[in-house]
Amino acid sequence: MNPGILAIAFGLVFVAELPDKTMIAVIVMSSRNRPLPVLAGASVAMIVNAAIAVAAGRLLELLPHRALEAVVTVLFAGGALYLLLTKEEREEEEGEREAERLRAAHRVALTAFAVIVVAETGDITQILTANLEAHYRDPWAVFVGAGAALVAVMSIGVASGQVLLRVLPLAVIRKAAGVILVGFAAYEAVALATS
């Protein structure tokens, strides 16, 4: 397991997940319920989604090298566009709707798990994790880095509630993540053109 790849996966997934609707859902869920069950359910859901993403990345490895590099470049660029162009209000509304489903539930952790698994399936960070695995071909480093980042973001959401959003606007977090992904898309495009 390469610690550099682990750090890259952690950093990229952490930044990409901060402005996500699941972060907002966890903030809302933990403001209305006991925080520990919300954290437990959300964390297990994120680890499951990281494992699914790494498995998808392993499948992407089966593509020929140039085709794989093209797919990774397009997905990084698509992720950047999503983060840069998605309206904050829409993400907040989706997060609040997902959290609203939790209010009537008797089992907070199970509901948090279900909400987060469904919300994260096919999400930008799951696609990013699959891309990282396909690019670096180190499933354990990518899984540990991405999983730790996702759990860290869920922990921040549970611990901070609305405080984080008062200190650092969601729009700033989302735009920073988008710019980072633009850089990775450009790097991959240059690598593809020169290979």
FIRO-830128 format. One line per field, with one value per residue: residue in one letter; residue number from 1; x, y, z of N, C-alpha, C in turn. Coordinates in steps of 0.1 Angstrom, whole numbers, plus 5000, padded with zeros to 4 digits. Layout:
! residues N
r <- (A, ...);
k <- (NUM, ...);
n_east <- (X, ...);
n_north <- (Y, ...);
n_up <- (Z, ...);
ca_east <- (X, ...);
ca_north <- (Y, ...);
ca_up <- (Z, ...);
c_east <- (X, ...);
c_north <- (Y, ...);
c_up <- (Z, ...);
***
This chain:
! residues 195
r <- (M, N, P, G, I, L, A, I, A, F, G, L, V, F, V, A, E, L, P, D, K, T, M, I, A, V, I, V, M, S, S, R, N, R, P, L, P, V, L, A, G, A, S, V, A, M, I, V, N, A, A, I, A, V, A, A, G, R, L, L, E, L, L, P, H, R, A, L, E, A, V, V, T, V, L, F, A, G, G, A, L, Y, L, L, L, T, K, E, E, R, E, E, E, E, G, E, R, E, A, E, R, L, R, A, A, H, R, V, A, L, T, A, F, A, V, I, V, V, A, E, T, G, D, I, T, Q, I, L, T, A, N, L, E, A, H, Y, R, D, P, W, A, V, F, V, G, A, G, A, A, L, V, A, V, M, S, I, G, V, A, S, G, Q, V, L, L, R, V, L, P, L, A, V, I, R, K, A, A, G, V, I, L, V, G, F, A, A, Y, E, A, V, A, L, A, T, S);
k <- (1, 2, 3, 4, 5, 6, 7, 8, 9, 10, 11, 12, 13, 14, 15, 16, 17, 18, 19, 20, 21, 22, 23, 24, 25, 26, 27, 28, 29, 30, 31, 32, 33, 34, 35, 36, 37, 38, 39, 40, 41, 42, 43, 44, 45, 46, 47, 48, 49, 50, 51, 52, 53, 54, 55, 56, 57, 58, 59, 60, 61, 62, 63, 64, 65, 66, 67, 68, 69, 70, 71, 72, 73, 74, 75, 76, 77, 78, 79, 80, 81, 82, 83, 84, 85, 86, 87, 88, 89, 90, 91, 92, 93, 94, 95, 96, 97, 98, 99, 100, 101, 102, 103, 104, 105, 106, 107, 108, 109, 110, 111, 112, 113, 114, 115, 116, 117, 118, 119, 120, 121, 122, 123, 124, 125, 126, 127, 128, 129, 130, 131, 132, 133, 134, 135, 136, 137, 138, 139, 140, 141, 142, 143, 144, 145, 146, 147, 148, 149, 150, 151, 152, 153, 154, 155, 156, 157, 158, 159, 160, 161, 162, 163, 164, 165, 166, 167, 168, 169, 170, 171, 172, 173, 174, 175, 176, 177, 178, 179, 180, 181, 182, 183, 184, 185, 186, 187, 188, 189, 190, 191, 192, 193, 194, 195);
n_east <- (5009, 5008, 5018, 5017, 4998, 4976, 4974, 4969, 4944, 4929, 4930, 4918, 4893, 4883, 4881, 4863, 4840, 4832, 4814, 4792, 4758, 4754, 4769, 4755, 4731, 4739, 4746, 4721, 4707, 4721, 4716, 4690, 4688, 4703, 4738, 4758, 4747, 4740, 4765, 4777, 4760, 4762, 4790, 4796, 4781, 4795, 4820, 4812, 4804, 4828, 4842, 4827, 4832, 4860, 4860, 4847, 4866, 4886, 4875, 4875, 4902, 4905, 4902, 4919, 4950, 4951, 4924, 4915, 4928, 4916, 4889, 4893, 4902, 4879, 4861, 4872, 4871, 4843, 4835, 4847, 4833, 4807, 4810, 4817, 4796, 4771, 4743, 4742, 4719, 4703, 4717, 4716, 4689, 4684, 4699, 4686, 4660, 4667, 4676, 4652, 4637, 4647, 4636, 4612, 4620, 4627, 4651, 4679, 4706, 4705, 4688, 4703, 4724, 4711, 4701, 4725, 4739, 4722, 4722, 4749, 4755, 4768, 4776, 4797, 4820, 4822, 4826, 4850, 4867, 4867, 4879, 4905, 4914, 4915, 4934, 4958, 4960, 4962, 4945, 4941, 4953, 4939, 4913, 4916, 4924, 4903, 4881, 4887, 4887, 4860, 4847, 4859, 4847, 4820, 4822, 4830, 4807, 4788, 4798, 4800, 4776, 4758, 4779, 4802, 4794, 4788, 4813, 4829, 4817, 4796, 4797, 4823, 4838, 4829, 4837, 4865, 4871, 4862, 4881, 4904, 4899, 4897, 4924, 4934, 4921, 4932, 4959, 4957, 4948, 4970, 4988, 4976, 4978, 5005, 5013);
n_north <- (4988, 5020, 5049, 5075, 5074, 5068, 5092, 5110, 5100, 5104, 5132, 5143, 5130, 5139, 5167, 5168, 5157, 5173, 5195, 5181, 5167, 5147, 5154, 5176, 5163, 5147, 5167, 5179, 5156, 5150, 5172, 5169, 5144, 5120, 5123, 5102, 5077, 5086, 5092, 5066, 5051, 5066, 5065, 5037, 5034, 5050, 5037, 5012, 5023, 5032, 5008, 4997, 5015, 5012, 4986, 4990, 5006, 4987, 4972, 4990, 4990, 4970, 4980, 4990, 5007, 5034, 5039, 5037, 5059, 5080, 5077, 5082, 5109, 5122, 5117, 5130, 5156, 5159, 5156, 5179, 5199, 5194, 5201, 5227, 5240, 5232, 5243, 5257, 5258, 5237, 5214, 5217, 5216, 5189, 5175, 5182, 5171, 5143, 5140, 5146, 5123, 5108, 5116, 5103, 5078, 5049, 5037, 5052, 5049, 5029, 5041, 5063, 5050, 5038, 5061, 5074, 5055, 5052, 5079, 5083, 5065, 5063, 5088, 5118, 5115, 5088, 5081, 5094, 5080, 5055, 5062, 5070, 5045, 5031, 5045, 5046, 5019, 5007, 4992, 4990, 5012, 5033, 5026, 5028, 5055, 5069, 5059, 5067, 5095, 5099, 5091, 5109, 5133, 5128, 5128, 5154, 5167, 5157, 5166, 5193, 5204, 5232, 5249, 5247, 5255, 5281, 5292, 5286, 5290, 5269, 5272, 5281, 5259, 5240, 5251, 5252, 5224, 5218, 5232, 5219, 5194, 5202, 5207, 5180, 5168, 5182, 5175, 5147, 5148, 5160, 5140, 5119, 5129, 5130, 5104);
n_up <- (5000, 4990, 5006, 4995, 4975, 4991, 5005, 4985, 4976, 4999, 5003, 4978, 4978, 5002, 4999, 4978, 4989, 5009, 5001, 4995, 4990, 5009, 5031, 5039, 5045, 5067, 5085, 5090, 5099, 5122, 5137, 5145, 5157, 5179, 5178, 5176, 5167, 5141, 5130, 5131, 5114, 5090, 5085, 5082, 5058, 5041, 5040, 5028, 5003, 4994, 4990, 4970, 4950, 4946, 4937, 4912, 4900, 4897, 4877, 4856, 4851, 4833, 4808, 4777, 4779, 4768, 4764, 4790, 4802, 4787, 4796, 4824, 4822, 4811, 4831, 4854, 4844, 4840, 4867, 4878, 4864, 4874, 4901, 4899, 4886, 4897, 4915, 4947, 4963, 4953, 4961, 4989, 4993, 4984, 5003, 5027, 5022, 5022, 5048, 5061, 5058, 5078, 5102, 5110, 5115, 5135, 5141, 5141, 5133, 5113, 5095, 5088, 5076, 5054, 5040, 5033, 5018, 4996, 4987, 4980, 4960, 4929, 4931, 4929, 4944, 4946, 4920, 4916, 4933, 4921, 4897, 4907, 4916, 4892, 4879, 4896, 4904, 4929, 4950, 4979, 4990, 4978, 4987, 5016, 5018, 5006, 5020, 5046, 5043, 5036, 5060, 5077, 5068, 5073, 5101, 5106, 5097, 5115, 5140, 5137, 5128, 5118, 5121, 5106, 5080, 5085, 5089, 5067, 5036, 5016, 4989, 4984, 4992, 4974, 4949, 4952, 4953, 4927, 4911, 4918, 4906, 4879, 4875, 4877, 4856, 4835, 4838, 4833, 4806, 4793, 4798, 4784, 4758, 4754, 4755);
ca_east <- (5000, 5016, 5012, 5015, 4985, 4966, 4973, 4962, 4930, 4923, 4929, 4909, 4879, 4879, 4877, 4851, 4829, 4828, 4803, 4782, 4745, 4754, 4774, 4744, 4721, 4744, 4744, 4707, 4703, 4727, 4710, 4677, 4689, 4716, 4749, 4766, 4741, 4740, 4779, 4779, 4753, 4768, 4804, 4795, 4776, 4806, 4830, 4806, 4804, 4842, 4845, 4820, 4840, 4873, 4857, 4844, 4879, 4893, 4869, 4880, 4916, 4905, 4902, 4932, 4956, 4947, 4910, 4914, 4933, 4906, 4878, 4896, 4902, 4866, 4854, 4877, 4865, 4829, 4834, 4850, 4821, 4796, 4813, 4818, 4783, 4759, 4737, 4743, 4705, 4698, 4724, 4711, 4675, 4684, 4704, 4675, 4650, 4672, 4676, 4638, 4633, 4652, 4629, 4602, 4626, 4630, 4665, 4686, 4718, 4701, 4682, 4714, 4731, 4703, 4701, 4738, 4742, 4715, 4727, 4763, 4756, 4769, 4780, 4810, 4832, 4823, 4832, 4864, 4874, 4869, 4890, 4918, 4918, 4919, 4947, 4969, 4961, 4965, 4931, 4941, 4957, 4927, 4902, 4918, 4924, 4889, 4872, 4891, 4882, 4845, 4844, 4863, 4837, 4808, 4825, 4829, 4793, 4781, 4804, 4799, 4763, 4758, 4790, 4811, 4788, 4789, 4827, 4833, 4806, 4796, 4801, 4837, 4843, 4826, 4845, 4879, 4871, 4861, 4893, 4914, 4895, 4901, 4938, 4936, 4916, 4942, 4971, 4954, 4947, 4983, 4994, 4971, 4983, 5019, 5016);
ca_north <- (5000, 5032, 5060, 5087, 5072, 5069, 5106, 5117, 5096, 5111, 5147, 5145, 5126, 5148, 5180, 5166, 5153, 5184, 5203, 5172, 5167, 5138, 5162, 5184, 5154, 5144, 5179, 5180, 5144, 5151, 5183, 5164, 5131, 5118, 5123, 5090, 5067, 5091, 5090, 5052, 5046, 5073, 5060, 5024, 5036, 5055, 5026, 5003, 5029, 5033, 4995, 4995, 5024, 5005, 4974, 4996, 5010, 4975, 4968, 5000, 4986, 4960, 4987, 4992, 5019, 5047, 5041, 5040, 5073, 5088, 5076, 5089, 5123, 5127, 5117, 5141, 5169, 5159, 5159, 5193, 5207, 5192, 5208, 5242, 5245, 5228, 5253, 5253, 5256, 5224, 5204, 5219, 5210, 5174, 5170, 5184, 5161, 5130, 5141, 5146, 5109, 5102, 5121, 5094, 5065, 5045, 5033, 5063, 5045, 5022, 5050, 5071, 5041, 5037, 5074, 5078, 5045, 5056, 5092, 5083, 5056, 5070, 5102, 5123, 5109, 5073, 5080, 5098, 5069, 5045, 5067, 5069, 5031, 5027, 5053, 5042, 5005, 5003, 4992, 4992, 5026, 5041, 5023, 5033, 5069, 5074, 5056, 5076, 5108, 5100, 5090, 5122, 5143, 5125, 5132, 5169, 5170, 5154, 5174, 5207, 5209, 5243, 5258, 5247, 5263, 5296, 5296, 5284, 5288, 5257, 5275, 5282, 5245, 5233, 5257, 5247, 5210, 5218, 5237, 5208, 5184, 5207, 5204, 5166, 5165, 5188, 5166, 5135, 5151, 5161, 5126, 5111, 5134, 5127, 5089);
ca_up <- (5000, 4988, 5014, 4987, 4968, 5001, 5008, 4973, 4976, 5011, 5000, 4968, 4982, 5013, 4994, 4969, 4997, 5019, 4997, 4989, 4997, 5020, 5042, 5044, 5051, 5080, 5094, 5094, 5107, 5136, 5145, 5149, 5164, 5186, 5168, 5175, 5157, 5128, 5126, 5129, 5102, 5078, 5083, 5076, 5045, 5033, 5037, 5018, 4990, 4989, 4985, 4957, 4940, 4943, 4928, 4899, 4895, 4893, 4864, 4847, 4847, 4822, 4795, 4772, 4786, 4762, 4766, 4804, 4804, 4782, 4805, 4836, 4819, 4809, 4844, 4862, 4838, 4844, 4881, 4879, 4859, 4883, 4913, 4896, 4880, 4905, 4924, 4961, 4968, 4949, 4969, 5002, 4993, 4984, 5016, 5037, 5019, 5026, 5063, 5065, 5059, 5090, 5114, 5115, 5117, 5149, 5142, 5135, 5126, 5101, 5085, 5083, 5067, 5041, 5033, 5028, 5008, 4984, 4982, 4975, 4949, 4916, 4934, 4924, 4952, 4943, 4906, 4918, 4939, 4910, 4888, 4914, 4916, 4879, 4875, 4904, 4905, 4943, 4956, 4993, 4993, 4974, 4996, 5029, 5017, 5003, 5032, 5058, 5039, 5037, 5074, 5083, 5064, 5081, 5114, 5106, 5096, 5128, 5151, 5135, 5125, 5110, 5124, 5094, 5069, 5089, 5089, 5053, 5027, 5008, 4975, 4983, 4993, 4961, 4938, 4954, 4948, 4912, 4905, 4919, 4896, 4866, 4874, 4875, 4842, 4826, 4839, 4826, 4792, 4788, 4799, 4773, 4745, 4752, 4756);
c_east <- (5009, 5010, 5010, 5001, 4974, 4964, 4965, 4947, 4922, 4920, 4918, 4894, 4874, 4873, 4864, 4839, 4823, 4815, 4791, 4769, 4745, 4760, 4763, 4733, 4726, 4743, 4730, 4702, 4708, 4722, 4696, 4677, 4702, 4727, 4756, 4760, 4741, 4754, 4781, 4773, 4759, 4782, 4804, 4790, 4787, 4817, 4825, 4807, 4819, 4847, 4839, 4828, 4853, 4871, 4854, 4857, 4887, 4888, 4874, 4894, 4916, 4905, 4917, 4937, 4951, 4932, 4907, 4917, 4922, 4893, 4881, 4896, 4888, 4858, 4859, 4871, 4850, 4827, 4837, 4838, 4809, 4798, 4813, 4804, 4771, 4755, 4737, 4729, 4700, 4704, 4718, 4697, 4675, 4689, 4693, 4664, 4654, 4672, 4662, 4633, 4637, 4643, 4619, 4608, 4629, 4645, 4673, 4698, 4715, 4695, 4693, 4722, 4724, 4703, 4714, 4742, 4735, 4720, 4740, 4764, 4756, 4773, 4794, 4822, 4833, 4830, 4847, 4872, 4876, 4879, 4904, 4923, 4923, 4932, 4959, 4971, 4966, 4953, 4931, 4944, 4945, 4915, 4904, 4918, 4910, 4880, 4875, 4886, 4867, 4841, 4847, 4852, 4824, 4810, 4824, 4814, 4785, 4785, 4801, 4785, 4764, 4770, 4799, 4806, 4788, 4804, 4832, 4821, 4807, 4800, 4816, 4843, 4841, 4835, 4860, 4880, 4870, 4874, 4904, 4911, 4898, 4916, 4941, 4932, 4927, 4955, 4969, 4953, 4961, 4990, 4989, 4976, 4997, 5023, 5015);
c_north <- (5012, 5044, 5073, 5086, 5074, 5084, 5114, 5113, 5103, 5125, 5150, 5142, 5135, 5161, 5179, 5163, 5164, 5191, 5194, 5172, 5157, 5145, 5170, 5175, 5150, 5155, 5180, 5168, 5145, 5162, 5179, 5151, 5131, 5116, 5110, 5080, 5072, 5089, 5075, 5047, 5053, 5067, 5046, 5025, 5041, 5045, 5016, 5010, 5030, 5019, 4992, 5003, 5017, 4993, 4979, 5000, 4998, 4970, 4978, 4996, 4977, 4967, 4989, 5006, 5032, 5049, 5044, 5054, 5083, 5089, 5084, 5104, 5129, 5127, 5127, 5154, 5170, 5162, 5174, 5202, 5206, 5201, 5223, 5248, 5242, 5240, 5248, 5250, 5242, 5213, 5205, 5213, 5195, 5169, 5171, 5174, 5147, 5130, 5140, 5132, 5103, 5105, 5110, 5080, 5062, 5041, 5043, 5058, 5037, 5031, 5059, 5063, 5041, 5050, 5077, 5068, 5049, 5069, 5092, 5074, 5064, 5085, 5106, 5117, 5094, 5072, 5084, 5087, 5058, 5049, 5066, 5054, 5027, 5033, 5047, 5027, 5000, 5003, 4995, 5006, 5035, 5039, 5030, 5049, 5075, 5071, 5065, 5090, 5109, 5099, 5103, 5133, 5141, 5130, 5147, 5173, 5168, 5163, 5188, 5213, 5221, 5252, 5258, 5255, 5278, 5301, 5296, 5281, 5276, 5260, 5276, 5268, 5238, 5238, 5253, 5233, 5210, 5222, 5226, 5197, 5188, 5204, 5190, 5163, 5170, 5179, 5153, 5137, 5153, 5148, 5118, 5116, 5131, 5112, 5082);
c_up <- (5000, 4996, 5006, 4980, 4979, 5004, 4997, 4974, 4988, 5007, 4990, 4972, 4993, 5008, 4985, 4977, 5006, 5014, 4992, 4997, 5009, 5032, 5048, 5051, 5065, 5090, 5099, 5103, 5121, 5144, 5150, 5157, 5172, 5176, 5166, 5166, 5143, 5122, 5123, 5116, 5089, 5075, 5077, 5061, 5036, 5030, 5027, 5004, 4985, 4984, 4972, 4946, 4936, 4934, 4914, 4892, 4890, 4879, 4853, 4842, 4836, 4808, 4790, 4778, 4781, 4765, 4781, 4807, 4799, 4791, 4818, 4834, 4818, 4823, 4853, 4857, 4842, 4858, 4884, 4875, 4869, 4895, 4911, 4892, 4888, 4914, 4938, 4967, 4965, 4958, 4983, 5003, 4993, 4997, 5027, 5035, 5024, 5041, 5068, 5067, 5072, 5102, 5119, 5118, 5132, 5151, 5134, 5127, 5113, 5091, 5080, 5073, 5053, 5033, 5026, 5017, 4995, 4978, 4975, 4963, 4936, 4918, 4929, 4931, 4949, 4929, 4908, 4924, 4929, 4901, 4894, 4914, 4902, 4874, 4883, 4906, 4919, 4951, 4971, 4997, 4990, 4984, 5010, 5028, 5015, 5015, 5044, 5055, 5041, 5052, 5081, 5080, 5072, 5095, 5116, 5106, 5109, 5139, 5149, 5133, 5115, 5111, 5112, 5083, 5072, 5087, 5074, 5044, 5018, 4994, 4974, 4984, 4979, 4950, 4940, 4949, 4933, 4905, 4906, 4909, 4882, 4864, 4871, 4861, 4832, 4826, 4831, 4811, 4786, 4788, 4787, 4760, 4743, 4753, 4743);
***
